[in-house]
Amino acid sequence: MSKMNARYLGTLRCETDHADSGTRILTDAPKDNQGQGSQFSPTDLLCTSLATCKLTIMGIKAKALGIDLSGVGVGITKIMSSAPPRRVAEIVLEFDWNGLESRITPEQMESLKRSALACPVALSLHPEVKKTLCW
């Protein structure tokens, strides 16, 4: 179980503390919703959570397979719904394998991709949130 504490700081900014590590995250409302956009927005963090969860789960699988996943990245695009209510409609994740595909077998690559589909963040998102994976 993880414990976090969040506080509203004013001017559409919040601060959250992670109890175990002491790490702090600031959020701002995005520019398209009355904010300054000077920090990640809560919906940016949602999309980032999906990408980093997939990378983490793939990292666990890669470790079991003896593969170094270092340098693999994900481009993240958040698409908000144009119709009310305001919500994330689609998250597009574009994987940059950083040459890994030439260093592993096709079976290992498929194993990594399959593992990413079981990430807890993806499984926690509402089914209406479209998750587009560009491998």
N, C-alpha and C positions, 0 to 999 in steps of 0.2 A: 504494500500500500504506500502510495506517495501522498505527501501533504504539501500544499502550496497555500499562500495567502496573497490576496489581491486587494489593492486600495485604489480608489479614484483620487487622482491628484489635481483635478481641475483641467480646464481647457481641453477636454476630450482625451486626456492622457491617463493611463493606469500604470501601476507598478505591481509586479508579482514577484514574490520571493519563493524560492524552492527551499523547503525546510532542510532537507538532507544535505544539500551542497552550499546553501547560502547564495546561490546564483540569483541575479535579478534580471527581469525582463521588463522593458518599458514598451507600451503600445500607444499608438495614436490612432485616431480615426483617420481613414484615408481621405485624400483630397476630394474625391468624388462624393464624400458624405460628411462635409462640413469640417473636416480635420486638416491638420498641417501636413500629414503624410511624412513626418520626420522620423518615424519609427515603423516597425512592422505593425500592421493593423491586426485585430483579432482574426479576421478572415485570412490574412496573409499567413498567420501562424498555423491556421487550420490546414492550408495547402502545403506549407512547409513541413508540417507534422506528417502528412501523408508521404511526401517524398523521403524524408529522413527515416520514417518507419520502414519503408520498402528497402532503403539502402541498408538499414540495420539488420533486418531479417535476412537479406541477401548476404550480408557480412557474416552472419551466424552460419548460413549454409556454406559460404565460401571457406570459412575456417574449417568446417567439417570435411570439405573436399580438398583441403590443402592449397587453396587458391588465395592469392593476395588481391583483394578487391581495391586496394589503395588507388586513388586517382579516378575512380569511376564517379561520375557526377550526374546530376539530374537538373535540367532546366524546368522551371515551374511557371505555368501560366494559370492565373485565376480568372475565371469568367463569371461575372455576376449576372443574375437574372435580370432581364430587361422589364419584366412584369412584377408587380408586387406579389408577395412580400419580398423585401430585399433579402437575398440569400445567395450563396455560392451555387451556381447552376452546373458548372463544369470545372474540373481540375485537369489540366493537360500536363503530363510528365514526359519529358523528352530525355531519354537516357543517353549519356555520352560514355561509351565503354572504354575510352582512353586506350584503345588497342587491345583490350583484354580478349576480344573475340578471336584474335589471331594466336593467342597463347593458351587457349583451352579448347576442349573438344566441343562439338555441337551438343552432345548429351549433357555436359557440364553447364553449358550456357542455358539450355532448357531447364535444368534443375534450378539454376539461380532465378530464372524468370518465374517458374512455378512457385518457388518459395516466396517471392515478392507478393504473389496474389493472396497469401495468407497473413498479410500484415494486419495487426489489430486495429490500426487507425482506419484502414479501408473497410474492415468488417464492422466498424462502429459508425461509419457514415450512413446517412439515410440513402436508400437505393435510388432516390431521385437525383442525387448528386452524381452527375456523369463523371466517370474516371477514365480518361483517355490516356493509354500508355503507348508511347512511341518508342519502341525498343530500338 
